[in-house]
Amino acid sequence: MKQFFKFVFASFFGMMLFSIVTGFFALCGIVGMITSQDATKEPEENSVLVLNLSGQLSERSDNNFLSQLQGTQVNSLGLDNMIEGIKKAKDNDNIKGIYIEAGAFAADSYASMQALRNALLDFKKSRKWIISYADTYTQGTYYLSSVADKVYLNPQGQIDWHGLASEPVFIKDLLAKFGVKMQVVKVGAYKSATEMFTGDKMSDANREQTSAYLNSIWGNITKEVGASRGLSVAQLNAYADSMITFADPQEYVKLKLVDGLLYTDQIKTVVKKQLGIDSDDDIEQVTIADMVNTEAKNQGDENNKVAVYYAYGDIVDGAVGGLFSQGHQIDAQVVCKDLADLAKDKDVKAVVIRINSGGGSAYASEQIWHQIMEMKKLKPVVVSMGGMAASGGYYMSAPANWIVAEPTTITGSIGIFGMFPDVSNLFREKLGLKFDEVKTNKYADFGTRARPFTEEEMSYLSQYVNRGYKLFRHRVAEGRKMTDNQVEKIAQGHVFTGQDAQKIGLVDQLGGLDVAVAKAAQLAKLPNYRTSAYPEADDVLDQILKQVKPDTYLSDELRANLGDYYEPFTLLKTINQQSAIQARLPFYPNIH
């Protein structure tokens, strides 16, 4: 019997060992197949870079191995990779042109699209061509595609050209149905983030600033499209006012919005003609991913690095996870550690912080402000503003040596607020709960869910929030070399575009990430340098060990299906996880 168990155990152990070894080799094979796609490969001669505008444009690419393996990765386009790929295509002699195929494309902001469009304009300086085609152009894809030498459309297609609108959502009455009321303390006549909880329409101040930044963004769009298409701003506004979206496609040609109406097989003929190849020949195509994986020319001195640190999403005191987490976050605990490491890295001579955030926790913003101040003692810090760098995002930006923004960046919003849910009516009236109390001191029950704040308690909160606002204002004054009174005139929660912010001293220079990197190198006196992106992406092994959140795919699907209503919906789910004192824009600007 003893011998029997001995053989059984040996067989079981052998099977276990065999399974582990074969599983390991299988995993290595899968990893090898996926990573082999990222191997450096030079494009074939006479190639075309195909820019497929389909999917969600975000600040950085998210290439998750496990999501790819499971087939659950939603199509995500990283602005960083797209700009890098276009830049490499410009410098690569084998790439003769770019073919833009516009589809279902959604960007986080017009500032991100402006950065991408400027990269395409820069590509044209190489005297290479760009051709664009779509069945239907959204306003965003037309803004991007108008840069092309030739713009083509399906003979039965559409161009959506209507102007800009913002439609904030107000949820006060919805909360009331559940017996919930928001108790708010805010500083700043223009600080409008709390209006969705306390009102049923926009305040006059918010309407004024929203109109100003919408007109500023639209002014940039019409000016740039007009310059590319040989049209005046007045003409483009007239088109928008005439419901041109539903015009006969032939009208688009007459109005100089497109150069021709073609089917997909015909557009291939146009591209082949540009390449100088026969109609029977195949078109050599490369993707953005292919270009990113090509060897960069003139990489620069690896001992003289300009670090580009990406900070985008809500600013939080600690990562908020779960199904209804709102995408990427700026976790102060992580960011401060990363910035401290970059400050100590002797090869990093300057740091560019790429910020795309509407703000968040005031406490977290202060922590990051402090870490940037510490870094400045050792090396230059330049901020590059993406789609938004407002409220807490501007708090982070203020201490930098230099601030660069896109003309259409949303920034400013110097102000804070405190927001505290009163759920006593939910508990008492809706759920039928009863409360009693015994306490040792006057304010021992402060913050209880059994009742709203008293007037006296609200006055203490008001003093606290006002002190936070004065600190925020002073931080800006220190960073921008202004007096507190000078900042007060442009603060009060007022939102500006980057273009308008430069005029009042909140931004130093207009431009994209490349402008910020060049300025950082100049401040660090680096004639020869290379750039490195941080935080570094997890490798395949790290992704496997950490494991991808199982809710990521579901969250992305919800975002795609709910559209403009996703942010208010997720906010309701995470409201108890939000920091009470906030420095942020309206939770979702809702510009379309």
Buried (B, 14 or more C-beta within 10 A) or exposed (E): EEEEEEEEEEEEEEEEEEEEEEEEEEBEEBBEEBEEEEEEEEBEEBBBBBBBBBBBBBBBBBBBBBBEBEEBBBEBBBBBBBBBBBBBBBEBEBBBBBBBBBBEBBBBBBBBBBBBBBBBBBBBEBEBBBBBBBBBBBBBBBBBBBBBBBBBBBEEBBBBBBBBEBEBBBBBEEBEEEBBBBBBBBBBBBBBBBBBBBBEEBBEBBEEBBEBBBEBBBBBBBBBBBEBBEBEBEBBBEBBEEEBBEBEBEBBBEBEBBBBBBEEEEBBEBBBEBBEBEEEEEBBBBEBBBBBBBEEEEEBEEEBBBBBBBBBBBBBBBEBEEBBBBBBBBBBEBBBEBBEEBBEBEEBBBBBBBBBBBBBBBBBBBBBBBBBBBBBEBBBBBBBBBBBBBBBBBBBBBBBBBBBBBBBBBBBBBBBBBBBBBBBBBBBEEEEEEEEEEEEEEEEEEEEEBBBBEEEBBEBBBEEBBEBBBBBBBBBBBBBEBEEEBBBEBBBBBBBBBBBBBEBBBBBBBBBBBBBBBBBBBBBEBEEBBBBBBBEEBEBEEBBEEEBBEBBBEBBEBBBEEEEEBBBBBBEEBBEBBBBBBBBBBBBBBBB
